[in-house]
Amino acid sequence: MKSQKNKILIALSLFAAFCLQPAFSQKSRNNPLELYNQGLALEARENWFDAAQEFFQVVTLNPSYTDAWFHLADCNYRMGEFELALNYLLKAEELEKNNGAIENLKGMIFLALGRSEEAREIFNKILKTYPNDVNAHFGLAELELYDGKFSGAEQQYTEALRRQPSNRKALLSMALICAETERFSQAEKFLNQAMQLYSGEGEVHYLASLIQFMQGHISQAEKHVRICLELNKDFELGYQLLSAILYSEGRYADVIDISDFLISRNRNNGKAWYLKGIAQNKMGKPEDAVETWDAGLSVSPQDEMMRFHLELTARELLPLEDARRKEWADYHLVNASQYESRFDKAGAVYEYQRALLLDPQNVKARLSYADVMEMNGMHELYLEQLAFVEENHPEAINQKLKDTIEGYKSLLGTTLAKKWNVEPFYLDKIRWNIAVFYVDSNTSFNHADSSRLTALAASDVFSGVAITSVKTQVTPVSGYSEAYKKARSSGFDYFILVSSSESEEDITLKAAMYTGRTGTPVLEGSWFATGNNRFSTVLRRFRNKVLEKLVVRGKILVRNGKLLLVDLGKSENVAKDFEFKIIKKGGLKISDTDGGLSYRDSDLAGSLVITNSGEEVSEAELVQHGFYDRVNVDDEIILTGIPEKEKAEGTDPVPNSDESGNPLVSNSEGQSILKEIKKNVEKPAIVEILRSIY
């Protein structure tokens, strides 16, 4: 009987608990303290979104809860919502003045928003009042990194460690900075300290994996990242790092599996689509890769590296009739219209060229490109574009365009090319052969295989420059020595080593250019861009700088007494009264010591002055050198000077240096892009990782 009573009591208790559960749950949702504690628990697990929801509930119920406003701001800061975080933090500041934690977070938010001077003022003010505040040192360290001063950042983290030798953020930050500056033994020392103190925390193993990966210690990197994911199965960055590690090992099927897992959890994960596509491409499935990247761009349209991969693959793989070509080309047409609205002619031309590379039959792109040609006085090229449309798409030619075509045919019936019976389309204008190389590295935190893609894109960006032939070696080199050996043995005029580093919002492209014959340095530069179209922006600036180092160089096509026809014209920015030296065919060579060209005095045959500049060819008057006439067809010409008043500007960037490698003619692309660049916001890619460490 007693047993039966117990069963009844248990049943009644369970029933009562079941019935009362919603009431208790509702009570909990109305209790600010309980909600606050739940938020803290979620925050400790780095579940920033759900934690933010809890804290928002708290401040809704109790708008005077200072700590809840602070944690709500902190969660939004961690999620990258900096403006919103600042609004919430100001609420906390209204409730409690002179709170060091609030001031520190405010400084970090200002820093993330680019308000660096205000951030510096806050951190320095905190340290005057509280000299042992380590968070202020962290803020100043990040400021030093924004200025590119790794040593200054290291000093601030050292100051933090002097005050708190076991501080987790300081130890991990020091390890990462030492790894970034390739002091891996010191990085290991700080990492080991952090591992001894915090080995049960996923982020510690994540950073350990990242540093091992940077050193090329693949097995150790994989071990640590798998431990990280065991500790935190929801850590998306850990899965992305594991994918990059597996990709470097050639385990492409595993990369695809992880990418599919990430996509199933978040279809908008652009990096997962990117990784899946490059893995499929490596497995010899380019059709699948194109479909994957196409899907990825639908959710992440501004991922230029994914777009470059897709376009490079699609141009080689897909037939011209494939309807997707037009869809991808339309993206560039939208960009072109945006450039035109900002009066950026060079940017618009670049986008029209990208559209036509993808979809040569695109009538809208071709007519728009033709309009730019006409605006810049390139009437022959304008007519050439219209004639192409008329021949291939007669349905797109209305009566107005028909009249325009007939009118231009009549007006251009006496061009220099027709006068000399030369067909410009068949002219071989290639004067420079350049090789692009890259060193494989594991320092990209956003796009795996970015070194290879950067090299491919760096050569592809020269597609619109008829006077250069730029090729990329698709396998990495060990460094300068191997690149020089390959460039010299293959007879390249120059070779370029490129690399890139990126964060979520900006990218830096670095390049060093050398002569192919002697390996002499010619150019070393770094180009930074942020915002939309940043990858194409740094590529264009890089191209512009390389072309500045190339001598304006052509050859004599026809001679009639002292009147010469040369294969340079307005498309190369050549205009009336430009002066050139004439060098015997085969007499030019790359300078041994610096940029420019050299030749023997005995190979100098004369000089010429441009008298009439056409679009692709020009007439010139011969100035004889010496007693004997030694000027012949196919002799080469090199630019020596231009009139002071003349600043020719073409539709495309072109080689523009004199024989010594000194730029003389203005490439139209440079200034418009430079206006968009804010050098003071450039920061190392590791800043985002350092910011995420708590």
Disulfide bonds with the S-S distance in Angstrom:
none
